[in-house]
């Protein structure tokens, strides 16, 4: 087995339930993998800025697939930015406002390259929940009326997290039915749907890095726990689902790693060295 690139999801996969990881162990493994010429990639639904903060001491040794593949950074420079059309953004935000009661939504935001954005009327509880995943966050007067021009940013995704009291499956069905042509949503765990261009997924984000470094699908190893990880788990025979993943994810991957709380990703990565 020749592995040239390792990519892992963050929440529920690499990070434990306390939203952290074993920095010392990861640093040791990362140094040894890079010495062997193996690239290491964080592939997340989160924004690039959050990943930079989480890997502050390691970011110069890593590449990043962010926002489910809409934004890819390599060696500190953007390799891919897949922005959403202005009209599609406006239609989606208006449809969400009209279709869902405010009490159904625990979190709602627009994500750009520079920052993530929430409505200034958002409750403190919802703001704190959003900040947990998007720590570069700005309030705007009205989320439903934002445009790339008003934000002076490229809009790459829209996130919506439904409250625990709703029927999540039904809400997702409704959401996907109202999306304009060319957009799609993916489940990112924690009752969250991330909306982006239909072509966006983590496998496509990884493909940008594979082309840059000349790495084949069977030369990559991937780890994930939720629906938005399926594309990268299934492009390689070395895809690992976490034992804390759902049945659908486990069935799709060819391998299993122990849970995120038991350092499953680091355990498998250590075998490469």
C-alpha positions in Angstrom: 0.0 0.0 0.0 1.4 3.4 -1.1 -0.3 6.3 0.6 0.7 9.8 -0.6 -2.1 11.9 1.0 -4.2 11.6 4.2 -7.4 13.6 4.6 -9.7 13.7 7.6 -13.0 15.3 8.5 -12.9 17.4 11.8 -16.1 17.3 14.0 -17.0 13.8 15.0 -13.9 12.4 13.2 -10.5 14.0 14.1 -11.8 16.2 17.0 -13.0 14.6 20.1 -16.3 15.6 21.7 -14.5 18.3 23.7 -13.6 20.0 20.3 -9.9 19.3 20.6 -7.2 16.7 19.8 -3.9 15.3 21.0 -1.6 18.1 19.7 1.6 16.4 20.8 0.8 13.1 19.2 -0.5 14.7 16.0 2.6 16.9 15.7 4.9 13.8 16.0 2.9 11.9 13.4 2.7 14.8 11.1 6.4 15.4 11.1 7.1 11.8 10.3 4.5 11.6 7.6 5.8 14.8 5.9 9.3 13.3 6.1 8.0 10.4 4.0 6.4 12.8 1.5 2.8 12.1 2.6 0.5 15.2 2.4 -1.9 15.8 5.3 -5.2 17.5 4.7 -8.0 18.7 7.0 -11.2 18.3 5.0 -14.1 20.0 6.8 -17.4 21.8 6.4 -16.0 24.6 8.5 -14.3 27.8 7.3 -10.6 28.0 6.6 -10.0 30.5 9.4 -11.3 28.1 12.0 -9.0 25.4 10.7 -6.0 27.8 10.7 -6.7 28.5 14.4 -7.1 24.8 15.3 -3.8 23.9 13.5 -2.0 27.1 14.4 1.3 25.4 15.0 1.0 22.9 12.1 -0.8 24.9 9.3 2.4 25.4 7.3 2.7 21.7 7.0 -0.9 21.0 5.9 -3.4 21.6 3.1 -7.1 22.5 3.7 -10.3 21.5 2.0 -13.0 23.7 3.6 -16.7 24.4 3.4 -17.2 20.8 2.1 -14.9 21.4 -0.8 -16.0 24.9 -1.9 -12.8 26.5 -0.8 -9.4 24.7 -1.0 -6.1 26.1 0.3 -2.7 24.7 -0.5 0.5 26.0 1.0 -1.4 29.0 2.4 -2.8 30.0 -1.0 -6.3 29.5 -2.4 -6.4 26.7 -5.0 -10.2 26.7 -5.5 -13.0 29.1 -4.6 -16.4 27.9 -5.8 -18.7 30.8 -5.2 -22.5 30.6 -5.4 -24.4 32.7 -8.0 -25.8 35.9 -6.5 -29.3 35.1 -7.7 -29.2 31.7 -6.1 -28.1 33.1 -2.8 -30.9 35.6 -2.7 -33.6 33.0 -3.7 -32.3 30.5 -1.1 -32.2 33.0 1.8 -35.7 34.3 1.0 -37.1 30.8 0.7 -35.7 29.8 4.0 -37.2 32.8 5.7 -40.6 32.2 4.2 -40.7 28.4 4.6 -39.3 27.8 8.1 -40.5 29.2 11.4 -37.8 31.0 13.4 -38.3 28.6 16.2 -37.4 25.7 13.9 -33.9 27.1 13.3 -31.1 26.9 15.9 -28.5 28.4 13.6 -28.5 30.1 10.3 -25.5 31.8 8.5 -23.9 32.7 5.2 -20.3 31.8 4.7 -17.8 33.6 2.5 -14.1 33.5 1.9 -13.3 36.3 4.3 -15.8 35.6 7.1 -19.1 34.0 8.1 -22.1 36.2 8.6 -25.2 36.0 10.9 -28.2 38.3 11.3 -27.7 40.9 14.0 -31.1 39.8 15.5 -29.7 36.4 16.3 -30.0 35.3 19.9 -26.9 35.0 22.0 -27.4 31.2 22.3 -27.5 30.9 18.5 -24.5 33.2 18.1 -22.5 31.1 20.5 -23.5 27.9 18.7 -22.4 29.3 15.4 -19.2 30.8 16.8 -18.2 27.3 18.0 -17.8 26.3 14.3 -17.2 29.6 12.6 -15.0 31.7 14.9 -14.5 34.4 12.2 -18.0 35.7 12.4 -19.7 39.0 11.7 -23.2 40.3 12.3 -25.1 41.9 9.4 -28.3 44.1 9.6 -30.4 41.5 7.7 -29.1 38.1 6.6 -31.9 37.6 4.1 -30.7 40.6 2.1 -27.0 40.0 1.9 -25.3 39.9 -1.4 -21.6 39.4 -2.4 -21.4 43.2 -3.2 -22.8 44.2 0.2 -20.5 41.9 2.0 -17.6 42.6 -0.3 -17.0 38.8 -0.2 -17.6 35.7 -2.3 -20.5 33.7 -0.9 -19.6 30.0 -0.9 -22.1 28.3 1.3 -25.3 28.8 3.4 -25.7 26.9 6.6 -28.9 26.0 8.5 -29.1 24.0 11.7 -32.5 22.8 12.8 -33.6 22.6 16.4 -33.6 19.2 18.2 -37.4 19.4 18.5 -38.2 19.2 14.8 -38.4 16.3 12.4 -35.0 16.7 10.8 -35.7 14.4 7.9 -38.9 16.3 7.0 -37.1 19.6 7.2 -34.3 18.5 5.0 -36.7 17.2 2.4 -38.5 20.6 2.4 -35.2 22.5 2.2 -33.9 20.5 -0.7 -37.2 21.0 -2.6 -37.0 24.7 -2.3 -33.4 25.1 -3.5 -32.8 26.8 -6.9 -31.4 24.7 -9.7 -27.7 24.2 -9.4 -27.6 24.2 -5.6 -27.6 21.2 -3.3 -27.3 20.6 0.5 -25.3 18.1 2.5 -25.8 16.9 6.0 -22.8 17.8 8.2 -24.0 16.3 11.4 -25.7 18.0 14.4 -28.9 18.6 12.5 -27.0 20.9 10.0 -27.4 21.3 6.3 -24.7 23.1 4.3 -25.9 24.5 1.0 -23.5 25.1 -1.9 -23.0 24.7 -5.6 -24.2 21.3 -6.7 -20.7 20.2 -7.9 -19.2 21.0 -4.5 -18.1 18.0 -2.3 -15.0 17.0 -0.4 -13.8 14.6 -3.1 -13.8 17.4 -5.7 -11.9 19.5 -3.2 -9.4 16.8 -2.7 -9.1 16.4 -6.5 -7.6 19.8 -6.8 -4.8 18.7 -4.4 -4.4 15.4 -6.2 -3.9 17.1 -9.5 -1.4 19.5 -8.0 0.6 16.8 -6.4 0.0 14.0 -9.0 -1.7 11.6 -6.5 -4.1 8.9 -7.6 -7.3 7.9 -5.8 -5.9 4.7 -4.5 -3.0 6.6 -3.0 -5.1 8.6 -0.6 -6.5 7.7 2.8 -9.7 9.4 4.1 -11.6 9.5 7.4 -15.2 10.6 8.1 -18.3 10.2 10.1 -21.2 11.8 8.2 -23.0 12.3 4.9 -20.7 15.1 3.7 -17.8 12.8 4.0 -19.2 10.1 1.7 -17.7 11.5 -1.5 -14.2 11.2 -0.2 -14.7 8.0 1.7 -15.8 6.2 -1.4 -13.2 7.4 -4.0 -10.5 5.2 -2.4 -10.1 1.7 -1.0 -8.5 3.3 2.0 -11.6 5.2 3.3 -12.2 4.8 7.0 -15.6 5.4 8.7 -15.4 6.1 12.5 -17.2 3.7 14.8 -19.3 6.6 16.0 -20.6 7.1 12.4 -24.1 6.1 11.3 -24.8 2.8 9.6 -25.0 4.4 6.1 -21.5 5.8 6.5 -20.0 2.6 7.8 -21.6 0.6 5.0 -20.1 2.9 2.4 -16.5 2.9 3.7 -14.3 -0.1 3.2 -12.6 0.3 6.6 -13.4 1.2 10.2 -11.4 3.3 12.7 -12.2 3.5 16.4 -14.2 6.5 17.6 -13.2 10.2 17.5 -12.9 10.1 21.3 -10.4 7.2 21.1 -8.0 8.9 18.6 -9.1 6.7 15.8 -7.6 8.9 13.0 -4.3 9.2 14.8 -4.2 5.4 15.5 -4.5 4.6 11.8 -2.2 7.4 10.7 0.5 6.1 13.1 0.5 2.8 11.2 1.8 4.6 8.1 5.0 5.5 9.9 
